Amino acid sequence: MPEAQVMTATLEPAIQTVQAVRAAEAAEAVDAVDLSLLEPLLAMYPRQPDHVIPLLRTVQKHYGYIPAQMVGLIAAHLHVSRAKVLGVATFYPQFSLTPQGRHKVCVCRGTACHVRGGRQVLDTVRKQLGVKPGETTADHDFTLETVACVGACAVGPVMTVDGECYGKLDQSDALEALSHCRREMPAAR
């Protein structure tokens, strides 16, 4: 493999981290985050570096994501670098640096799902929601993600909505699952 390709492959995670942080900061430039709510969350944890993951979990649970504006405050509280907090937040898929939708839609891209029409299901869901994988709808109702494998290969193609598995999907089944989710949402927020 040429040296340039090796360098690109090696740097890819860092590039994705920088892109995620920039996207998060751009999103927050539009939506202000109430930083006063962070103080009580910080007070729950001692000022020790080994509390990065528990504190990130608490912030994620409270805000629904890790606001980029809070990364530096979390780092200062725990006496670690901003890079350390970002490294943890971008390494573990449970954390998100961008606001998430009220409903999480995950479409499986595994081999069994792919050969049974998973790509068509993903395209249908993507078009219906108007977002690409990794994005959230403008109304913050849905976040679309893809996963390498849901683990339900026997019933592929598969997608999950808020953890509920829908199997043996075709395009109309996928649309019906989204419609069902929309019908269940309260009219007023």
GIDA-V970755 format. One record per backbone hydrogen bond with DSSP energy under -1.0 kcal/mol. CO is the residue of the C=O (numbers start at 1). NH is the residue of the N-H. E is the energy in kcal/mol with one decimal. If there is no record, write none. Layout:
co=CO nh=NH e=E
co=CO nh=NH e=E
This chain:
co=2 nh=6 e=-1.8
co=3 nh=7 e=-2.5
co=4 nh=8 e=-2.3
co=5 nh=9 e=-2.6
co=6 nh=10 e=-2.3
co=7 nh=11 e=-2.3
co=8 nh=12 e=-1.1
co=11 nh=15 e=-2.5
co=12 nh=16 e=-2.6
co=13 nh=17 e=-2.0
co=14 nh=18 e=-2.4
co=15 nh=19 e=-2.5
co=16 nh=20 e=-2.4
co=17 nh=21 e=-2.4
co=18 nh=22 e=-2.5
co=19 nh=23 e=-2.3
co=20 nh=24 e=-2.4
co=21 nh=25 e=-2.8
co=22 nh=26 e=-2.3
co=23 nh=27 e=-2.3
co=24 nh=28 e=-2.2
co=25 nh=29 e=-1.2
co=27 nh=31 e=-1.9
co=33 nh=35 e=-1.2
co=34 nh=37 e=-1.0
co=35 nh=38 e=-1.7
co=38 nh=42 e=-2.7
co=39 nh=43 e=-2.3
co=42 nh=45 e=-2.0
co=46 nh=48 e=-2.4
co=48 nh=51 e=-1.6
co=49 nh=52 e=-1.1
co=51 nh=55 e=-2.2
co=52 nh=56 e=-2.5
co=53 nh=57 e=-2.6
co=54 nh=58 e=-2.0
co=55 nh=59 e=-2.6
co=56 nh=60 e=-2.9
co=57 nh=61 e=-2.6
co=58 nh=62 e=-2.2
co=59 nh=63 e=-3.0
co=60 nh=64 e=-2.4
co=67 nh=70 e=-1.9
co=68 nh=71 e=-1.0
co=70 nh=74 e=-2.9
co=71 nh=75 e=-2.5
co=72 nh=76 e=-2.5
co=73 nh=77 e=-2.2
co=74 nh=78 e=-2.1
co=75 nh=80 e=-2.3
co=81 nh=85 e=-1.7
co=82 nh=86 e=-2.7
co=83 nh=87 e=-2.7
co=84 nh=88 e=-2.1
co=85 nh=89 e=-2.7
co=86 nh=90 e=-2.2
co=87 nh=91 e=-1.3
co=88 nh=92 e=-1.9
co=92 nh=95 e=-1.7
co=96 nh=66 e=-3.5
co=103 nh=143 e=-2.4
co=104 nh=162 e=-2.8
co=105 nh=145 e=-2.9
co=106 nh=160 e=-2.8
co=107 nh=147 e=-1.7
co=110 nh=114 e=-2.9
co=111 nh=115 e=-2.5
co=113 nh=118 e=-2.5
co=114 nh=117 e=-1.5
co=117 nh=121 e=-1.7
co=118 nh=122 e=-2.7
co=119 nh=123 e=-2.7
co=120 nh=124 e=-2.3
co=121 nh=125 e=-2.6
co=122 nh=126 e=-2.9
co=123 nh=127 e=-2.4
co=124 nh=128 e=-2.5
co=125 nh=129 e=-2.6
co=126 nh=130 e=-1.9
co=126 nh=131 e=-1.1
co=132 nh=135 e=-2.0
co=135 nh=144 e=-2.4
co=137 nh=140 e=-2.2
co=140 nh=102 e=-2.1
co=141 nh=103 e=-2.0
co=142 nh=137 e=-2.9
co=143 nh=105 e=-3.1
co=144 nh=134 e=-4.0
co=145 nh=107 e=-2.5
co=147 nh=109 e=-2.7
co=152 nh=155 e=-1.9
co=153 nh=156 e=-1.4
co=155 nh=168 e=-4.9
co=157 nh=169 e=-2.2
co=158 nh=108 e=-2.3
co=159 nh=166 e=-3.0
co=160 nh=106 e=-2.7
co=161 nh=164 e=-2.0
co=164 nh=161 e=-2.1
co=166 nh=159 e=-2.0
co=170 nh=174 e=-2.0
co=171 nh=175 e=-2.0
co=172 nh=176 e=-2.2
co=173 nh=177 e=-2.3
co=174 nh=178 e=-1.9
co=175 nh=179 e=-2.5
co=176 nh=180 e=-2.7
co=177 nh=181 e=-1.9
co=178 nh=182 e=-2.4
co=179 nh=183 e=-2.6
co=180 nh=184 e=-1.6
